Amino acid sequence: MSGALQSSSASVKPRQLTLSDHLDGLARLARVHDPRAPATALFCIVLALMGIGLAVQASHAATIMAPEDFHGQLASQMWFRAGGLVALIVFSRIGPAGVRRYIPALCVVMTILLVAALLPGIGGAINGSRRWLNLGFFRFQPSELARIVVVVWAAHKCVTLGPLVSDFKRGVLPMLGVGMWFFVLVAVEPDFGGSLLLFVCLLATMWVGGARLNHVSAFLGSVGAVALVLGWFFVPHVHRRIEMFLGHRTSDQVTGAVQAMTNGGFFGTGIAQGDARNLGVPYLESDFAFAQVGEEFGWLGVLLVIGLFVAFMWQSLRLVYSIRDRYEAIATFGLLISTVFQALLHIQVVADVVPPKGMTLPFISHGGTSLIVSCIGVGLAIGAARNSATEEVRS
């Protein structure tokens, strides 16, 4: 009898682990009791990335500008980072709960700003795209801030809907309608990459908030496919970029960026010693900043930056799991995953893995709007940790 039992048990094959099982295991590892630890880690990671960004921007400016212009540019970059640090601290005192009551008004304001950016005389056109508002002393890109507003709105809506968030007609479809409104406003600038990033962040927030994965993935695939088809037939620069990715057209910018990273070797050419900018590779300070990191800091610098973003992603997961309030946890996930997705897209473009797209590397690339908005997003997330820790002390 015992032999039969042993034979029967031996014939039972162990169950193969699924992706869901691996994610559950990762979630168990990420669980922490005190949200202040991952929040502090995120703060330190952002400071490290901003420090690297300042070195990259100073290096770029030193080799293409006259001394008097270089000093002005360096001062500008330092002021932007000081402003980012202030935004990080101020919004960490506010948190997602502090902006929740203003979400409807914020959505209206963002609509007005996005429309204003399209109007001649108010919006500023650069390289054929109307993404900026000219404020005289400062140029502001409202589509960057729109991602934050859409994320906190989606988190609020997921909590308000409750169980209905998983219902397609009464939950998912109305949320997607609002999301598509902002998607279109950003896409017509035109900024297809920015609009898709906004939509991906919205869908990710909805999924974490309770929307069904099949609903989310179906809409992501549909919107992505439609955007690519429309871009291919009606938007010349999108058509060219897809052709570059398919190998039907060459891009000196992408080729030069990849070559710059290759030339850097393991330790790099040294700060301000790179040749790529002098060989005509444009936007090394912004859309291709990661290539400059690879050239001047080498693969050591590449691994450092990637490691910091991996650490950012891990600490983000730990922070989300430690927050007690459902709205703040969902909003924190959306805010932090927005930064992760943006960094991932930038690195993939530089590595020639996805079609070329003008996307800054958070905290490193040139661009005051991107830097300050990224700091606002992380600051709000850190604020959720502060609120959660305060509630725990009170209880």
LOKEBA-72781 format. One record per residue (C-alpha): residue number from 1; x, y, z. Coordinates in steps of 0.2 Angstrom, whole numbers. Example, Ala and Ser with C-alpha at 12.3 -4.5 7.8 and 13.67 -1.06 7.14 Angstrom:
2
<node k="1" X="62" Y="-22" Z="39"/>
<node k="2" X="68" Y="-5" Z="36"/>
This chain:
395
<node k="1" X="0" Y="0" Z="0"/>
<node k="2" X="14" Y="12" Z="5"/>
<node k="3" X="23" Y="8" Z="-11"/>
<node k="4" X="7" Y="12" Z="-21"/>
<node k="5" X="6" Y="29" Z="-12"/>
<node k="6" X="24" Y="33" Z="-16"/>
<node k="7" X="22" Y="28" Z="-34"/>
<node k="8" X="7" Y="39" Z="-35"/>
<node k="9" X="15" Y="54" Z="-27"/>
<node k="10" X="30" Y="52" Z="-38"/>
<node k="11" X="20" Y="53" Z="-54"/>
<node k="12" X="12" Y="70" Z="-49"/>
<node k="13" X="22" Y="84" Z="-58"/>
<node k="14" X="25" Y="100" Z="-48"/>
<node k="15" X="15" Y="115" Z="-54"/>
<node k="16" X="25" Y="127" Z="-66"/>
<node k="17" X="26" Y="144" Z="-58"/>
<node k="18" X="17" Y="158" Z="-68"/>
<node k="19" X="21" Y="176" Z="-70"/>
<node k="20" X="8" Y="180" Z="-57"/>
<node k="21" X="17" Y="169" Z="-45"/>
<node k="22" X="34" Y="177" Z="-48"/>
<node k="23" X="26" Y="194" Z="-46"/>
<node k="24" X="17" Y="189" Z="-30"/>
<node k="25" X="34" Y="183" Z="-23"/>
<node k="26" X="42" Y="199" Z="-28"/>
<node k="27" X="28" Y="208" Z="-19"/>
<node k="28" X="31" Y="199" Z="-3"/>
<node k="29" X="49" Y="204" Z="-4"/>
<node k="30" X="45" Y="222" Z="-6"/>
<node k="31" X="33" Y="223" Z="9"/>
<node k="32" X="39" Y="234" Z="23"/>
<node k="33" X="31" Y="241" Z="38"/>
<node k="34" X="38" Y="259" Z="39"/>
<node k="35" X="36" Y="269" Z="22"/>
<node k="36" X="49" Y="281" Z="28"/>
<node k="37" X="63" Y="270" Z="23"/>
<node k="38" X="59" Y="268" Z="5"/>
<node k="39" X="54" Y="286" Z="4"/>
<node k="40" X="71" Y="292" Z="11"/>
<node k="41" X="80" Y="280" Z="-2"/>
<node k="42" X="70" Y="288" Z="-16"/>
<node k="43" X="75" Y="305" Z="-10"/>
<node k="44" X="93" Y="300" Z="-10"/>
<node k="45" X="92" Y="292" Z="-28"/>
<node k="46" X="84" Y="308" Z="-35"/>
<node k="47" X="98" Y="318" Z="-28"/>
<node k="48" X="111" Y="306" Z="-35"/>
<node k="49" X="103" Y="307" Z="-52"/>
<node k="50" X="102" Y="326" Z="-52"/>
<node k="51" X="120" Y="327" Z="-47"/>
<node k="52" X="125" Y="316" Z="-62"/>
<node k="53" X="114" Y="327" Z="-73"/>
<node k="54" X="123" Y="343" Z="-68"/>
<node k="55" X="139" Y="335" Z="-72"/>
<node k="56" X="133" Y="329" Z="-89"/>
<node k="57" X="125" Y="347" Z="-93"/>
<node k="58" X="141" Y="356" Z="-87"/>
<node k="59" X="152" Y="344" Z="-98"/>
<node k="60" X="141" Y="347" Z="-113"/>
<node k="61" X="140" Y="366" Z="-111"/>
<node k="62" X="159" Y="367" Z="-108"/>
<node k="63" X="163" Y="360" Z="-125"/>
<node k="64" X="151" Y="370" Z="-136"/>
<node k="65" X="150" Y="387" Z="-128"/>
<node k="66" X="161" Y="402" Z="-125"/>
<node k="67" X="166" Y="404" Z="-107"/>
<node k="68" X="154" Y="418" Z="-103"/>
<node k="69" X="139" Y="408" Z="-111"/>
<node k="70" X="145" Y="392" Z="-101"/>
<node k="71" X="144" Y="401" Z="-85"/>
<node k="72" X="127" Y="407" Z="-88"/>
<node k="73" X="121" Y="390" Z="-94"/>
<node k="74" X="129" Y="382" Z="-78"/>
<node k="75" X="120" Y="394" Z="-67"/>
<node k="76" X="104" Y="390" Z="-76"/>
<node k="77" X="106" Y="372" Z="-73"/>
<node k="78" X="110" Y="374" Z="-55"/>
<node k="79" X="95" Y="385" Z="-53"/>
<node k="80" X="84" Y="372" Z="-61"/>
<node k="81" X="90" Y="359" Z="-49"/>
<node k="82" X="88" Y="370" Z="-34"/>
<node k="83" X="70" Y="373" Z="-40"/>
<node k="84" X="68" Y="354" Z="-42"/>
<node k="85" X="74" Y="351" Z="-24"/>
<node k="86" X="62" Y="364" Z="-18"/>
<node k="87" X="48" Y="356" Z="-27"/>
<node k="88" X="53" Y="339" Z="-21"/>
<node k="89" X="52" Y="346" Z="-3"/>
<node k="90" X="37" Y="356" Z="-4"/>
<node k="91" X="26" Y="343" Z="-13"/>
<node k="92" X="32" Y="330" Z="0"/>
<node k="93" X="23" Y="340" Z="13"/>
<node k="94" X="7" Y="340" Z="2"/>
<node k="95" X="6" Y="322" Z="-4"/>
<node k="96" X="-8" Y="315" Z="-15"/>
<node k="97" X="-21" Y="318" Z="-1"/>
<node k="98" X="-17" Y="337" Z="-2"/>
<node k="99" X="-21" Y="339" Z="-20"/>
<node k="100" X="-36" Y="327" Z="-20"/>
<node k="101" X="-49" Y="340" Z="-17"/>
<node k="102" X="-42" Y="351" Z="-31"/>
<node k="103" X="-42" Y="337" Z="-45"/>
<node k="104" X="-58" Y="343" Z="-54"/>
<node k="105" X="-51" Y="360" Z="-55"/>
<node k="106" X="-33" Y="354" Z="-60"/>
<node k="107" X="-41" Y="344" Z="-75"/>
<node k="108" X="-50" Y="360" Z="-81"/>
<node k="109" X="-34" Y="370" Z="-79"/>
<node k="110" X="-23" Y="357" Z="-88"/>
<node k="111" X="-36" Y="357" Z="-103"/>
<node k="112" X="-35" Y="376" Z="-104"/>
<node k="113" X="-15" Y="375" Z="-104"/>
<node k="114" X="-15" Y="361" Z="-117"/>
<node k="115" X="-26" Y="370" Z="-128"/>
<node k="116" X="-17" Y="387" Z="-125"/>
<node k="117" X="-1" Y="379" Z="-131"/>
<node k="118" X="-9" Y="376" Z="-148"/>
<node k="119" X="-14" Y="394" Z="-150"/>
<node k="120" X="-2" Y="405" Z="-161"/>
<node k="121" X="5" Y="419" Z="-150"/>
<node k="122" X="3" Y="410" Z="-134"/>
<node k="123" X="11" Y="393" Z="-138"/>
<node k="124" X="28" Y="392" Z="-144"/>
<node k="125" X="33" Y="381" Z="-159"/>
<node k="126" X="50" Y="372" Z="-159"/>
<node k="127" X="54" Y="359" Z="-173"/>
<node k="128" X="36" Y="360" Z="-179"/>
<node k="129" X="28" Y="355" Z="-162"/>
<node k="130" X="18" Y="366" Z="-151"/>
<node k="131" X="22" Y="359" Z="-134"/>
<node k="132" X="27" Y="375" Z="-125"/>
<node k="133" X="19" Y="390" Z="-117"/>
<node k="134" X="29" Y="406" Z="-118"/>
<node k="135" X="28" Y="414" Z="-101"/>
<node k="136" X="41" Y="428" Z="-105"/>
<node k="137" X="54" Y="423" Z="-93"/>
<node k="138" X="51" Y="404" Z="-94"/>
<node k="139" X="45" Y="391" Z="-106"/>
<node k="140" X="33" Y="378" Z="-99"/>
<node k="141" X="28" Y="362" Z="-107"/>
<node k="142" X="10" Y="358" Z="-100"/>
<node k="143" X="10" Y="340" Z="-107"/>
<node k="144" X="23" Y="335" Z="-94"/>
<node k="145" X="12" Y="341" Z="-80"/>
<node k="146" X="-3" Y="333" Z="-88"/>
<node k="147" X="3" Y="315" Z="-84"/>
<node k="148" X="3" Y="319" Z="-65"/>
<node k="149" X="-14" Y="326" Z="-66"/>
<node k="150" X="-21" Y="311" Z="-76"/>
<node k="151" X="-13" Y="299" Z="-64"/>
<node k="152" X="-20" Y="307" Z="-48"/>
<node k="153" X="-37" Y="309" Z="-56"/>
<node k="154" X="-37" Y="290" Z="-61"/>
<node k="155" X="-32" Y="285" Z="-43"/>
<node k="156" X="-46" Y="296" Z="-36"/>
<node k="157" X="-58" Y="289" Z="-49"/>
<node k="158" X="-53" Y="271" Z="-45"/>
<node k="159" X="-57" Y="273" Z="-26"/>
<node k="160" X="-73" Y="283" Z="-30"/>
<node k="161" X="-80" Y="269" Z="-41"/>
<node k="162" X="-75" Y="255" Z="-29"/>
<node k="163" X="-80" Y="238" Z="-37"/>
<node k="164" X="-87" Y="247" Z="-52"/>
<node k="165" X="-69" Y="250" Z="-58"/>
<node k="166" X="-68" Y="233" Z="-65"/>
<node k="167" X="-85" Y="235" Z="-75"/>
<node k="168" X="-82" Y="239" Z="-93"/>
<node k="169" X="-97" Y="250" Z="-96"/>
<node k="170" X="-99" Y="259" Z="-80"/>
<node k="171" X="-80" Y="260" Z="-74"/>
<node k="172" X="-67" Y="257" Z="-88"/>
<node k="173" X="-75" Y="266" Z="-102"/>
<node k="174" X="-79" Y="283" Z="-94"/>
<node k="175" X="-61" Y="283" Z="-87"/>
<node k="176" X="-54" Y="279" Z="-104"/>
<node k="177" X="-65" Y="293" Z="-112"/>
<node k="178" X="-57" Y="306" Z="-100"/>
<node k="179" X="-40" Y="299" Z="-104"/>
<node k="180" X="-42" Y="299" Z="-122"/>
<node k="181" X="-47" Y="318" Z="-121"/>
<node k="182" X="-30" Y="322" Z="-114"/>
<node k="183" X="-21" Y="309" Z="-126"/>
<node k="184" X="-28" Y="319" Z="-141"/>
<node k="185" X="-23" Y="336" Z="-134"/>
<node k="186" X="-5" Y="330" Z="-132"/>
<node k="187" X="-5" Y="320" Z="-148"/>
<node k="188" X="-11" Y="335" Z="-159"/>
<node k="189" X="4" Y="346" Z="-153"/>
<node k="190" X="10" Y="334" Z="-161"/>
<node k="191" X="19" Y="323" Z="-148"/>
<node k="192" X="14" Y="305" Z="-151"/>
<node k="193" X="27" Y="298" Z="-139"/>
<node k="194" X="22" Y="309" Z="-125"/>
<node k="195" X="3" Y="305" Z="-128"/>
<node k="196" X="7" Y="287" Z="-128"/>
<node k="197" X="17" Y="288" Z="-112"/>
<node k="198" X="3" Y="298" Z="-104"/>
<node k="199" X="-10" Y="284" Z="-109"/>
<node k="200" X="1" Y="270" Z="-103"/>
<node k="201" X="3" Y="278" Z="-86"/>
<node k="202" X="-16" Y="280" Z="-85"/>
<node k="203" X="-19" Y="262" Z="-90"/>
<node k="204" X="-6" Y="256" Z="-77"/>
<node k="205" X="-14" Y="266" Z="-64"/>
<node k="206" X="-31" Y="260" Z="-68"/>
<node k="207" X="-25" Y="242" Z="-68"/>
<node k="208" X="-17" Y="244" Z="-51"/>
<node k="209" X="-33" Y="252" Z="-45"/>
<node k="210" X="-44" Y="237" Z="-50"/>
<node k="211" X="-47" Y="238" Z="-68"/>
<node k="212" X="-46" Y="221" Z="-77"/>
<node k="213" X="-30" Y="217" Z="-86"/>
<node k="214" X="-39" Y="211" Z="-102"/>
<node k="215" X="-48" Y="228" Z="-103"/>
<node k="216" X="-32" Y="238" Z="-100"/>
<node k="217" X="-21" Y="228" Z="-112"/>
<node k="218" X="-34" Y="228" Z="-126"/>
<node k="219" X="-36" Y="247" Z="-126"/>
<node k="220" X="-17" Y="249" Z="-125"/>
<node k="221" X="-15" Y="238" Z="-140"/>
<node k="222" X="-29" Y="246" Z="-150"/>
<node k="223" X="-23" Y="264" Z="-146"/>
<node k="224" X="-5" Y="260" Z="-150"/>
<node k="225" X="-10" Y="252" Z="-166"/>
<node k="226" X="-21" Y="266" Z="-172"/>
<node k="227" X="-8" Y="279" Z="-167"/>
<node k="228" X="5" Y="270" Z="-177"/>
<node k="229" X="-6" Y="269" Z="-192"/>
<node k="230" X="-11" Y="287" Z="-191"/>
<node k="231" X="7" Y="292" Z="-189"/>
<node k="232" X="13" Y="282" Z="-203"/>
<node k="233" X="0" Y="289" Z="-216"/>
<node k="234" X="-2" Y="307" Z="-209"/>
<node k="235" X="13" Y="313" Z="-199"/>
<node k="236" X="29" Y="314" Z="-209"/>
<node k="237" X="41" Y="313" Z="-195"/>
<node k="238" X="33" Y="298" Z="-187"/>
<node k="239" X="33" Y="290" Z="-204"/>
<node k="240" X="52" Y="293" Z="-205"/>
<node k="241" X="56" Y="287" Z="-188"/>
<node k="242" X="46" Y="270" Z="-191"/>
<node k="243" X="56" Y="268" Z="-207"/>
<node k="244" X="72" Y="271" Z="-197"/>
<node k="245" X="67" Y="258" Z="-184"/>
<node k="246" X="63" Y="245" Z="-198"/>
<node k="247" X="80" Y="248" Z="-207"/>
<node k="248" X="73" Y="257" Z="-222"/>
<node k="249" X="81" Y="273" Z="-218"/>
<node k="250" X="96" Y="278" Z="-208"/>
<node k="251" X="97" Y="290" Z="-194"/>
<node k="252" X="114" Y="299" Z="-191"/>
<node k="253" X="108" Y="304" Z="-174"/>
<node k="254" X="104" Y="286" Z="-168"/>
<node k="255" X="120" Y="279" Z="-176"/>
<node k="256" X="130" Y="293" Z="-169"/>
<node k="257" X="123" Y="290" Z="-151"/>
<node k="258" X="126" Y="271" Z="-152"/>
<node k="259" X="144" Y="275" Z="-158"/>
<node k="260" X="147" Y="287" Z="-144"/>
<node k="261" X="142" Y="274" Z="-131"/>
<node k="262" X="154" Y="261" Z="-140"/>
<node k="263" X="168" Y="273" Z="-140"/>
<node k="264" X="167" Y="276" Z="-121"/>
<node k="265" X="173" Y="259" Z="-117"/>
<node k="266" X="172" Y="254" Z="-99"/>
<node k="267" X="178" Y="269" Z="-90"/>
<node k="268" X="173" Y="282" Z="-103"/>
<node k="269" X="183" Y="296" Z="-112"/>
<node k="270" X="182" Y="308" Z="-97"/>
<node k="271" X="171" Y="322" Z="-93"/>
<node k="272" X="170" Y="335" Z="-107"/>
<node k="273" X="182" Y="324" Z="-117"/>
<node k="274" X="168" Y="316" Z="-128"/>
<node k="275" X="168" Y="319" Z="-147"/>
<node k="276" X="151" Y="315" Z="-152"/>
<node k="277" X="144" Y="333" Z="-150"/>
<node k="278" X="158" Y="339" Z="-160"/>
<node k="279" X="154" Y="326" Z="-174"/>
<node k="280" X="137" Y="333" Z="-176"/>
<node k="281" X="126" Y="322" Z="-165"/>
<node k="282" X="112" Y="333" Z="-160"/>
<node k="283" X="102" Y="334" Z="-143"/>
<node k="284" X="115" Y="325" Z="-133"/>
<node k="285" X="111" Y="336" Z="-118"/>
<node k="286" X="92" Y="331" Z="-119"/>
<node k="287" X="84" Y="318" Z="-130"/>
<node k="288" X="101" Y="308" Z="-131"/>
<node k="289" X="108" Y="312" Z="-114"/>
<node k="290" X="111" Y="293" Z="-110"/>
<node k="291" X="123" Y="292" Z="-125"/>
<node k="292" X="134" Y="306" Z="-117"/>
<node k="293" X="134" Y="297" Z="-101"/>
<node k="294" X="140" Y="281" Z="-110"/>
<node k="295" X="153" Y="291" Z="-120"/>
<node k="296" X="161" Y="301" Z="-106"/>
<node k="297" X="158" Y="290" Z="-91"/>
<node k="298" X="159" Y="273" Z="-100"/>
<node k="299" X="150" Y="257" Z="-96"/>
<node k="300" X="153" Y="261" Z="-78"/>
<node k="301" X="143" Y="276" Z="-79"/>
<node k="302" X="129" Y="267" Z="-89"/>
<node k="303" X="128" Y="254" Z="-76"/>
<node k="304" X="128" Y="267" Z="-62"/>
<node k="305" X="113" Y="276" Z="-70"/>
<node k="306" X="103" Y="260" Z="-74"/>
<node k="307" X="107" Y="254" Z="-57"/>
<node k="308" X="100" Y="270" Z="-49"/>
<node k="309" X="84" Y="268" Z="-60"/>
<node k="310" X="82" Y="250" Z="-55"/>
<node k="311" X="84" Y="255" Z="-37"/>
<node k="312" X="71" Y="269" Z="-40"/>
<node k="313" X="59" Y="256" Z="-46"/>
<node k="314" X="62" Y="244" Z="-32"/>
<node k="315" X="61" Y="257" Z="-19"/>
<node k="316" X="45" Y="263" Z="-27"/>
<node k="317" X="37" Y="246" Z="-26"/>
<node k="318" X="42" Y="245" Z="-7"/>
<node k="319" X="34" Y="262" Z="-5"/>
<node k="320" X="18" Y="258" Z="-13"/>
<node k="321" X="16" Y="242" Z="-3"/>
<node k="322" X="19" Y="251" Z="13"/>
<node k="323" X="6" Y="265" Z="11"/>
<node k="324" X="-10" Y="261" Z="20"/>
<node k="325" X="-23" Y="273" Z="11"/>
<node k="326" X="-29" Y="265" Z="-5"/>
<node k="327" X="-30" Y="281" Z="-15"/>
<node k="328" X="-13" Y="287" Z="-10"/>
<node k="329" X="-5" Y="270" Z="-14"/>
<node k="330" X="-13" Y="270" Z="-31"/>
<node k="331" X="-8" Y="288" Z="-35"/>
<node k="332" X="10" Y="284" Z="-28"/>
<node k="333" X="11" Y="269" Z="-40"/>
<node k="334" X="6" Y="280" Z="-55"/>
<node k="335" X="17" Y="294" Z="-51"/>
<node k="336" X="33" Y="284" Z="-49"/>
<node k="337" X="29" Y="272" Z="-63"/>
<node k="338" X="28" Y="287" Z="-74"/>
<node k="339" X="46" Y="292" Z="-71"/>
<node k="340" X="51" Y="274" Z="-73"/>
<node k="341" X="42" Y="272" Z="-90"/>
<node k="342" X="50" Y="289" Z="-96"/>
<node k="343" X="68" Y="283" Z="-91"/>
<node k="344" X="65" Y="266" Z="-99"/>
<node k="345" X="59" Y="274" Z="-116"/>
<node k="346" X="74" Y="286" Z="-116"/>
<node k="347" X="87" Y="272" Z="-114"/>
<node k="348" X="78" Y="261" Z="-127"/>
<node k="349" X="79" Y="275" Z="-140"/>
<node k="350" X="97" Y="278" Z="-137"/>
<node k="351" X="101" Y="260" Z="-138"/>
<node k="352" X="91" Y="259" Z="-154"/>
<node k="353" X="78" Y="247" Z="-147"/>
<node k="354" X="63" Y="257" Z="-151"/>
<node k="355" X="59" Y="270" Z="-164"/>
<node k="356" X="67" Y="287" Z="-161"/>
<node k="357" X="57" Y="298" Z="-150"/>
<node k="358" X="61" Y="315" Z="-141"/>
<node k="359" X="60" Y="310" Z="-123"/>
<node k="360" X="71" Y="317" Z="-109"/>
<node k="361" X="80" Y="306" Z="-96"/>
<node k="362" X="72" Y="311" Z="-79"/>
<node k="363" X="83" Y="321" Z="-68"/>
<node k="364" X="98" Y="321" Z="-80"/>
<node k="365" X="93" Y="328" Z="-97"/>
<node k="366" X="92" Y="347" Z="-101"/>
<node k="367" X="75" Y="354" Z="-98"/>
<node k="368" X="68" Y="363" Z="-83"/>
<node k="369" X="50" Y="358" Z="-86"/>
<node k="370" X="54" Y="339" Z="-86"/>
<node k="371" X="66" Y="341" Z="-71"/>
<node k="372" X="54" Y="351" Z="-60"/>
<node k="373" X="38" Y="340" Z="-65"/>
<node k="374" X="48" Y="324" Z="-61"/>
<node k="375" X="53" Y="331" Z="-44"/>
<node k="376" X="34" Y="336" Z="-41"/>
<node k="377" X="29" Y="318" Z="-45"/>
<node k="378" X="42" Y="310" Z="-33"/>
<node k="379" X="38" Y="323" Z="-20"/>
<node k="380" X="20" Y="319" Z="-20"/>
<node k="381" X="24" Y="301" Z="-18"/>
<node k="382" X="36" Y="304" Z="-4"/>
<node k="383" X="22" Y="314" Z="4"/>
<node k="384" X="11" Y="299" Z="4"/>
<node k="385" X="24" Y="290" Z="14"/>
<node k="386" X="24" Y="304" Z="27"/>
<node k="387" X="5" Y="304" Z="28"/>
<node k="388" X="4" Y="286" Z="31"/>
<node k="389" X="18" Y="286" Z="44"/>
<node k="390" X="8" Y="300" Z="53"/>
<node k="391" X="-8" Y="290" Z="53"/>
<node k="392" X="1" Y="275" Z="60"/>
<node k="393" X="8" Y="285" Z="74"/>
<node k="394" X="-9" Y="292" Z="78"/>
<node k="395" X="-17" Y="275" Z="78"/>
